[in-house]
């Protein structure tokens, strides 16, 4: 039996990746675009929980939202929960300028998936360690062209075929935890 839940996002790239990943786990989601207020917080989990509550309040049905961030060690975790804003304002090249001459290039991509069933918000976290490349490589969206996940021979997320990225990404790790929760708890939701 497949599960069908509202996946709330205005980001078509995130929607495409998430739908692909969840479909493999027999969970069908309906992508719903909704204007959801987003709080500013240093805690990405707090942002995701708040957005899930707002999405549920608007839609009045079970929802999934996801927040992700790139946490660069040499920049004390920046841009972290502000990744979307930083991408829109200074972009990849701005981040690379901040990293100019920096030897310690370790970073973590983190995803927090929040699920609200009408009673409670549950969060599921996935992360991938890696490093920031010296220049953008590959074509994709967000910070994918400068993030090299560990164990993939120095390739950036953007250099990986989508089906490969979707097997190893931070988003996948968080969505797998959500899927296990839904299946284990018997949350067979139909909308």
Secondary structure as GFF3:
##gff-version 3
##sequence-region A 1 191
A	DSSP	beta_strand	3	8	.	.	.	ID=ss1
A	DSSP	alpha_helix	12	24	.	.	.	ID=ss2
A	DSSP	beta_strand	27	32	.	.	.	ID=ss3
A	DSSP	alpha_helix	44	59	.	.	.	ID=ss4
A	DSSP	beta_strand	63	72	.	.	.	ID=ss5
A	DSSP	three_ten_helix	73	75	.	.	.	ID=ss6
A	DSSP	beta_strand	79	80	.	.	.	ID=ss7
A	DSSP	alpha_helix	83	89	.	.	.	ID=ss8
A	DSSP	alpha_helix	91	98	.	.	.	ID=ss9
A	DSSP	beta_strand	106	116	.	.	.	ID=ss10
A	DSSP	beta_strand	121	132	.	.	.	ID=ss11
A	DSSP	three_ten_helix	144	146	.	.	.	ID=ss12
A	DSSP	beta_strand	147	149	.	.	.	ID=ss13
A	DSSP	three_ten_helix	157	159	.	.	.	ID=ss14
A	DSSP	alpha_helix	162	168	.	.	.	ID=ss15
A	DSSP	alpha_helix	170	184	.	.	.	ID=ss16
###
